[in-house]
Amino acid sequence: MLADWLIYTIFIFVILYLTIMLFYTKALYEKEKKSSAIKQQNIKDAQLLIRKYRVQLQRAIGDIDILTEELNKVRNDIKTLRARNSQQRLENDQLTQKIKELEERIEALI
């Protein structure tokens, strides 16, 4: 009878221990599951932000390319205007020289 009582007691303690370990493991599993879900959501949020900033970066790079093209066009226009200005100065100098010559001829005739 003592042996039966001892076996039943040990059996009950083993069942209690296993039950406690079951709930403990279940709690750990649920905690890990929640943690994993949070990590997955954080990863999705990070991927979304990366896509958003990638699109913004591509737009900015495109804008920079457009601005660079416009800057090059303006530089070429400035070079053209400078060349035209130089040519017009030369023509203006020639015309003023002709005017002076004509004035000298008119004065010589008077």
ZATIVEX-944460 format. One record per residue: residue number from 1; x, y, z of N, C-alpha, C in turn; residue in one letter. Coordinates in nm, 4 decimals. Each point is the difference from the previous one (the first is absolute). Example, Ala and Ser with C-alpha at 12.3 -4.5 7.8 and 13.67 -1.06 7.14 Angstrom:
residues 2
ATOM / 1 / 1.3190 / -0.5690 / 0.7800 / -0.0890 / 0.1190 / 0.0000 / 0.0900 / 0.1200 / 0.0000 / a
ATOM / 2 / -0.0350 / 0.1050 / -0.0720 / 0.0820 / 0.1190 / 0.0060 / -0.0770 / 0.1090 / 0.0730 / s
***
This chain:
residues 110
ATOM / 1 / 0.0817 / -0.1182 / 0.0000 / -0.0817 / 0.1182 / 0.0000 / 0.0871 / 0.1261 / 0.0000 / m
ATOM / 2 / 0.1057 / -0.0051 / 0.0733 / 0.0930 / 0.1126 / -0.0010 / 0.0619 / 0.0162 / -0.1375 / l
ATOM / 3 / 0.0291 / -0.1100 / -0.0649 / 0.0580 / 0.0048 / -0.1340 / -0.1010 / 0.0575 / -0.0979 / a
ATOM / 4 / -0.1271 / -0.0398 / 0.0109 / -0.1041 / 0.0562 / -0.0871 / -0.0130 / 0.1503 / 0.0237 / d
ATOM / 5 / -0.0024 / 0.0375 / 0.1270 / -0.0121 / 0.1437 / 0.0318 / 0.1188 / 0.0782 / -0.0557 / w
ATOM / 6 / 0.1195 / -0.0549 / 0.0104 / 0.1206 / 0.0641 / -0.0507 / -0.0046 / 0.0092 / -0.1525 / l
ATOM / 7 / -0.0436 / -0.1021 / -0.0672 / -0.0095 / 0.0012 / -0.1465 / -0.1034 / 0.1026 / -0.0436 / i
ATOM / 8 / -0.1182 / 0.0025 / 0.0656 / -0.1024 / 0.0985 / -0.0362 / 0.0482 / 0.1433 / 0.0241 / y
ATOM / 9 / 0.0699 / 0.0202 / 0.1067 / 0.0516 / 0.1331 / 0.0317 / 0.1008 / 0.0443 / -0.1051 / t
ATOM / 10 / 0.0922 / -0.0884 / -0.0324 / 0.0996 / 0.0333 / -0.1030 / -0.0691 / 0.0245 / -0.1335 / i
ATOM / 11 / -0.0994 / -0.0849 / -0.0333 / -0.0745 / 0.0161 / -0.1251 / -0.0715 / 0.1350 / -0.0032 / f
ATOM / 12 / -0.0616 / 0.0413 / 0.1081 / -0.0705 / 0.1283 / 0.0079 / 0.0984 / 0.1158 / -0.0148 / i
ATOM / 13 / 0.1166 / -0.0108 / 0.0691 / 0.1011 / 0.1060 / -0.0130 / 0.0532 / 0.0101 / -0.1438 / f
ATOM / 14 / 0.0200 / -0.1126 / -0.0654 / 0.0463 / 0.0003 / -0.1388 / -0.1050 / 0.0655 / -0.0890 / v
ATOM / 15 / -0.1275 / -0.0346 / 0.0201 / -0.1081 / 0.0596 / -0.0795 / -0.0075 / 0.1500 / 0.0267 / i
ATOM / 16 / 0.0113 / 0.0424 / 0.1266 / -0.0002 / 0.1435 / 0.0329 / 0.1186 / 0.0713 / -0.0659 / l
ATOM / 17 / 0.1175 / -0.0617 / 0.0083 / 0.1188 / 0.0589 / -0.0613 / -0.0178 / 0.0141 / -0.1511 / y
ATOM / 18 / -0.0479 / -0.1043 / -0.0637 / -0.0211 / 0.0036 / -0.1448 / -0.1067 / 0.1027 / -0.0384 / l
ATOM / 19 / -0.1039 / 0.0112 / 0.0814 / -0.1051 / 0.0997 / -0.0272 / 0.0556 / 0.1412 / 0.0121 / t
ATOM / 20 / 0.0768 / 0.0231 / 0.1050 / 0.0615 / 0.1321 / 0.0180 / 0.0950 / 0.0309 / -0.1155 / i
ATOM / 21 / 0.0800 / -0.0966 / -0.0394 / 0.0930 / 0.0199 / -0.1114 / -0.0764 / 0.0243 / -0.1311 / m
ATOM / 22 / -0.1145 / -0.0665 / -0.0157 / -0.0824 / 0.0200 / -0.1190 / -0.0475 / 0.1447 / -0.0079 / l
ATOM / 23 / -0.0540 / 0.0527 / 0.1093 / -0.0481 / 0.1380 / 0.0008 / 0.1144 / 0.1008 / -0.0146 / f
ATOM / 24 / 0.1126 / -0.0323 / 0.0634 / 0.1171 / 0.0872 / -0.0118 / 0.0481 / 0.0060 / -0.1460 / y
ATOM / 25 / 0.0092 / -0.1175 / -0.0621 / 0.0430 / -0.0062 / -0.1396 / -0.1007 / 0.0693 / -0.0914 / t
ATOM / 26 / -0.1267 / -0.0175 / 0.0309 / -0.1051 / 0.0654 / -0.0789 / 0.0105 / 0.1514 / 0.0129 / k
ATOM / 27 / 0.0254 / 0.0484 / 0.1207 / 0.0154 / 0.1442 / 0.0214 / 0.1215 / 0.0530 / -0.0766 / a
ATOM / 28 / 0.1109 / -0.0746 / 0.0055 / 0.1187 / 0.0391 / -0.0758 / -0.0277 / 0.0016 / -0.1500 / l
ATOM / 29 / -0.0746 / -0.0998 / -0.0466 / -0.0335 / -0.0076 / -0.1423 / -0.0849 / 0.1205 / -0.0421 / y
ATOM / 30 / -0.0996 / 0.0339 / 0.0804 / -0.0861 / 0.1147 / -0.0317 / 0.0808 / 0.1307 / 0.0004 / e
ATOM / 31 / 0.0895 / 0.0125 / 0.0986 / 0.0841 / 0.1198 / 0.0073 / 0.0898 / 0.0098 / -0.1232 / k
ATOM / 32 / 0.0592 / -0.1120 / -0.0397 / 0.0865 / -0.0021 / -0.1177 / -0.0807 / 0.0274 / -0.1274 / e
ATOM / 33 / -0.1215 / -0.0499 / -0.0044 / -0.0873 / 0.0221 / -0.1152 / -0.0337 / 0.1486 / -0.0129 / k
ATOM / 34 / -0.0322 / 0.0648 / 0.1123 / -0.0284 / 0.1442 / -0.0020 / 0.1235 / 0.0785 / -0.0400 / k
ATOM / 35 / 0.1137 / -0.0396 / 0.0547 / 0.1255 / 0.0671 / -0.0338 / 0.0311 / -0.0154 / -0.1484 / s
ATOM / 36 / -0.0221 / -0.1181 / -0.0528 / 0.0236 / -0.0249 / -0.1421 / -0.0941 / 0.0840 / -0.0860 / s
ATOM / 37 / -0.1264 / 0.0101 / 0.0418 / -0.0971 / 0.0806 / -0.0752 / 0.0400 / 0.1466 / 0.0005 / a
ATOM / 38 / 0.0475 / 0.0484 / 0.1135 / 0.0454 / 0.1397 / 0.0092 / 0.1212 / 0.0221 / -0.0900 / i
ATOM / 39 / 0.0933 / -0.0956 / 0.0017 / 0.1187 / 0.0112 / -0.0854 / -0.0390 / 0.0004 / -0.1476 / k
ATOM / 40 / -0.0941 / -0.0870 / -0.0370 / -0.0456 / -0.0046 / -0.1392 / -0.0652 / 0.1322 / -0.0405 / q
ATOM / 41 / -0.0798 / 0.0563 / 0.0905 / -0.0639 / 0.1290 / -0.0293 / 0.1050 / 0.1102 / -0.0138 / q
ATOM / 42 / 0.1009 / -0.0030 / 0.0876 / 0.1085 / 0.0980 / -0.0105 / 0.0752 / -0.0140 / -0.1314 / n
ATOM / 43 / 0.0217 / -0.1237 / -0.0429 / 0.0680 / -0.0234 / -0.1274 / -0.0843 / 0.0536 / -0.1152 / i
ATOM / 44 / -0.1305 / -0.0239 / 0.0032 / -0.0887 / 0.0508 / -0.1051 / 0.0007 / 0.1527 / -0.0018 / k
ATOM / 45 / -0.0044 / 0.0611 / 0.1191 / 0.0048 / 0.1464 / 0.0079 / 0.1313 / 0.0536 / -0.0556 / d
ATOM / 46 / 0.1090 / -0.0667 / 0.0349 / 0.1310 / 0.0426 / -0.0496 / 0.0073 / -0.0141 / -0.1519 / a
ATOM / 47 / -0.0532 / -0.1080 / -0.0537 / -0.0002 / -0.0182 / -0.1456 / -0.0842 / 0.1078 / -0.0682 / q
ATOM / 48 / -0.1115 / 0.0341 / 0.0611 / -0.0850 / 0.1050 / -0.0548 / 0.0730 / 0.1342 / -0.0008 / l
ATOM / 49 / 0.0688 / 0.0307 / 0.1110 / 0.0769 / 0.1242 / 0.0058 / 0.1135 / -0.0005 / -0.1024 / l
ATOM / 50 / 0.0650 / -0.1149 / -0.0158 / 0.1086 / -0.0096 / -0.0977 / -0.0538 / 0.0254 / -0.1401 / i
ATOM / 51 / -0.1149 / -0.0603 / -0.0330 / -0.0589 / 0.0236 / -0.1324 / -0.0351 / 0.1469 / -0.0182 / r
ATOM / 52 / -0.0579 / 0.0599 / 0.1048 / -0.0390 / 0.1415 / -0.0071 / 0.1221 / 0.0881 / -0.0245 / k
ATOM / 53 / 0.1049 / -0.0220 / 0.0774 / 0.1198 / 0.0826 / -0.0151 / 0.0733 / -0.0297 / -0.1303 / y
ATOM / 54 / -0.0086 / -0.1240 / -0.0484 / 0.0607 / -0.0337 / -0.1290 / -0.0690 / 0.0784 / -0.1117 / r
ATOM / 55 / -0.1339 / 0.0056 / 0.0055 / -0.0740 / 0.0759 / -0.1006 / 0.0360 / 0.1483 / 0.0087 / v
ATOM / 56 / 0.0072 / 0.0524 / 0.1223 / 0.0373 / 0.1411 / 0.0165 / 0.1413 / 0.0250 / -0.0523 / q
ATOM / 57 / 0.0904 / -0.0925 / 0.0261 / 0.1375 / 0.0143 / -0.0480 / 0.0046 / -0.0037 / -0.1521 / l
ATOM / 58 / -0.0752 / -0.0909 / -0.0607 / -0.0035 / -0.0069 / -0.1461 / -0.0566 / 0.1284 / -0.0595 / q
ATOM / 59 / -0.1034 / 0.0542 / 0.0635 / -0.0558 / 0.1268 / -0.0475 / 0.1031 / 0.1121 / 0.0136 / r
ATOM / 60 / 0.0681 / 0.0021 / 0.1134 / 0.1004 / 0.1045 / 0.0219 / 0.1134 / -0.0123 / -0.1015 / a
ATOM / 61 / 0.0421 / -0.1220 / -0.0265 / 0.1062 / -0.0203 / -0.0994 / -0.0480 / 0.0437 / -0.1376 / i
ATOM / 62 / -0.1259 / -0.0319 / -0.0317 / -0.0568 / 0.0444 / -0.1265 / -0.0055 / 0.1511 / -0.0080 / g
ATOM / 63 / -0.0393 / 0.0638 / 0.1114 / -0.0041 / 0.1464 / 0.0035 / 0.1402 / 0.0581 / -0.0177 / d
ATOM / 64 / 0.0969 / -0.0625 / 0.0620 / 0.1386 / 0.0470 / -0.0131 / 0.0459 / -0.0128 / -0.1448 / i
ATOM / 65 / -0.0363 / -0.1113 / -0.0644 / 0.0366 / -0.0175 / -0.1407 / -0.0632 / 0.1087 / -0.0867 / d
ATOM / 66 / -0.1272 / 0.0296 / 0.0252 / -0.0689 / 0.1046 / -0.0763 / 0.0664 / 0.1347 / 0.0242 / i
ATOM / 67 / 0.0300 / 0.0289 / 0.1263 / 0.0652 / 0.1276 / 0.0323 / 0.1390 / 0.0092 / -0.0631 / l
ATOM / 68 / 0.0712 / -0.1106 / -0.0024 / 0.1328 / -0.0009 / -0.0628 / -0.0119 / 0.0292 / -0.1494 / t
ATOM / 69 / -0.0985 / -0.0615 / -0.0648 / -0.0209 / 0.0261 / -0.1426 / -0.0339 / 0.1474 / -0.0239 / e
ATOM / 70 / -0.0885 / 0.0533 / 0.0845 / -0.0365 / 0.1412 / -0.0145 / 0.1201 / 0.0905 / 0.0244 / e
ATOM / 71 / 0.0823 / -0.0339 / 0.0984 / 0.1198 / 0.0781 / 0.0287 / 0.0948 / -0.0007 / -0.1195 / l
ATOM / 72 / 0.0174 / -0.1153 / -0.0614 / 0.0857 / -0.0086 / -0.1184 / -0.0563 / 0.0830 / -0.1147 / n
ATOM / 73 / -0.1328 / -0.0022 / -0.0177 / -0.0621 / 0.0820 / -0.1044 / 0.0242 / 0.1478 / 0.0258 / k
ATOM / 74 / -0.0172 / 0.0411 / 0.1260 / 0.0211 / 0.1410 / 0.0354 / 0.1463 / 0.0384 / -0.0222 / v
ATOM / 75 / 0.0920 / -0.0882 / 0.0352 / 0.1427 / 0.0283 / -0.0238 / 0.0272 / 0.0190 / -0.1490 / r
ATOM / 76 / -0.0575 / -0.0878 / -0.0807 / 0.0176 / 0.0135 / -0.1448 / -0.0618 / 0.1300 / -0.0513 / n
ATOM / 77 / -0.1164 / 0.0367 / 0.0536 / -0.0629 / 0.1266 / -0.0389 / 0.0873 / 0.1185 / 0.0379 / d
ATOM / 78 / 0.0604 / -0.0064 / 0.1185 / 0.0883 / 0.1090 / 0.0447 / 0.1208 / 0.0104 / -0.0930 / i
ATOM / 79 / 0.0576 / -0.1142 / -0.0375 / 0.1136 / 0.0020 / -0.0922 / -0.0407 / 0.0615 / -0.1335 / k
ATOM / 80 / -0.1182 / -0.0373 / -0.0476 / -0.0495 / 0.0553 / -0.1265 / -0.0207 / 0.1506 / 0.0113 / t
ATOM / 81 / -0.0600 / 0.0428 / 0.1102 / -0.0241 / 0.1438 / 0.0204 / 0.1308 / 0.0773 / 0.0117 / l
ATOM / 82 / 0.0990 / -0.0571 / 0.0655 / 0.1297 / 0.0672 / 0.0105 / 0.0644 / 0.0153 / -0.1383 / r
ATOM / 83 / -0.0098 / -0.1070 / -0.0802 / 0.0568 / 0.0070 / -0.1352 / -0.0731 / 0.1059 / -0.0820 / a
ATOM / 84 / -0.1327 / 0.0016 / 0.0104 / -0.0790 / 0.1009 / -0.0713 / 0.0340 / 0.1403 / 0.0477 / r
ATOM / 85 / 0.0157 / 0.0142 / 0.1293 / 0.0334 / 0.1306 / 0.0574 / 0.1350 / 0.0475 / -0.0533 / n
ATOM / 86 / 0.0977 / -0.0908 / -0.0035 / 0.1318 / 0.0360 / -0.0525 / -0.0108 / 0.0422 / -0.1464 / s
ATOM / 87 / -0.0767 / -0.0750 / -0.0778 / -0.0177 / 0.0319 / -0.1413 / -0.0681 / 0.1361 / -0.0163 / q
ATOM / 88 / -0.1008 / 0.0245 / 0.0826 / -0.0704 / 0.1286 / -0.0094 / 0.0898 / 0.1152 / 0.0435 / q
ATOM / 89 / 0.0862 / -0.0220 / 0.0947 / 0.0949 / 0.1046 / 0.0404 / 0.0929 / 0.0341 / -0.1163 / r
ATOM / 90 / 0.0492 / -0.1058 / -0.0665 / 0.0873 / 0.0227 / -0.1147 / -0.0739 / 0.0787 / -0.1094 / l
ATOM / 91 / -0.1226 / -0.0418 / -0.0260 / -0.0790 / 0.0704 / -0.1004 / -0.0256 / 0.1444 / 0.0425 / e
ATOM / 92 / -0.0284 / 0.0195 / 0.1282 / -0.0238 / 0.1347 / 0.0533 / 0.1259 / 0.0853 / -0.0138 / n
ATOM / 93 / 0.1144 / -0.0578 / 0.0311 / 0.1265 / 0.0731 / -0.0146 / 0.0235 / 0.0366 / -0.1469 / d
ATOM / 94 / -0.0289 / -0.0936 / -0.0897 / 0.0169 / 0.0283 / -0.1434 / -0.0940 / 0.1116 / -0.0450 / q
ATOM / 95 / -0.1248 / -0.0078 / 0.0479 / -0.0965 / 0.1027 / -0.0389 / 0.0383 / 0.1365 / 0.0570 / l
ATOM / 96 / 0.0476 / 0.0039 / 0.1242 / 0.0425 / 0.1287 / 0.0566 / 0.1211 / 0.0539 / -0.0774 / t
ATOM / 97 / 0.0864 / -0.0891 / -0.0430 / 0.1152 / 0.0415 / -0.0810 / -0.0479 / 0.0590 / -0.1325 / q
ATOM / 98 / -0.0977 / -0.0633 / -0.0637 / -0.0544 / 0.0505 / -0.1262 / -0.0677 / 0.1349 / 0.0209 / k
ATOM / 99 / -0.0717 / 0.0113 / 0.1147 / -0.0668 / 0.1280 / 0.0298 / 0.1043 / 0.1091 / 0.0152 / i
ATOM / 100 / 0.1079 / -0.0294 / 0.0697 / 0.1057 / 0.1006 / 0.0170 / 0.0597 / 0.0380 / -0.1363 / k
ATOM / 101 / 0.0214 / -0.1021 / -0.0853 / 0.0543 / 0.0289 / -0.1327 / -0.0959 / 0.0876 / -0.0813 / e
ATOM / 102 / -0.1279 / -0.0345 / 0.0102 / -0.0992 / 0.0794 / -0.0734 / -0.0079 / 0.1422 / 0.0542 / l
ATOM / 103 / 0.0079 / 0.0155 / 0.1322 / -0.0017 / 0.1344 / 0.0599 / 0.1210 / 0.0796 / -0.0470 / e
ATOM / 104 / 0.1145 / -0.0686 / -0.0053 / 0.1221 / 0.0690 / -0.0468 / -0.0161 / 0.0427 / -0.1468 / e
ATOM / 105 / -0.0618 / -0.0816 / -0.0843 / -0.0220 / 0.0338 / -0.1395 / -0.0961 / 0.1171 / -0.0125 / r
ATOM / 106 / -0.1056 / -0.0034 / 0.0847 / -0.0988 / 0.1088 / -0.0065 / 0.0689 / 0.1314 / 0.0419 / i
ATOM / 107 / 0.0785 / -0.0067 / 0.1038 / 0.0696 / 0.1219 / 0.0446 / 0.1005 / 0.0468 / -0.1050 / e
ATOM / 108 / 0.0584 / -0.0976 / -0.0670 / 0.0953 / 0.0381 / -0.1061 / -0.0740 / 0.0663 / -0.1166 / a
ATOM / 109 / -0.1211 / -0.0436 / -0.0226 / -0.0774 / 0.0584 / -0.1115 / -0.0524 / 0.1385 / 0.0356 / l
ATOM / 110 / -0.0221 / 0.0267 / 0.1240 / -0.0556 / 0.1289 / 0.0426 / 0.1091 / 0.0993 / 0.0068 / i
***
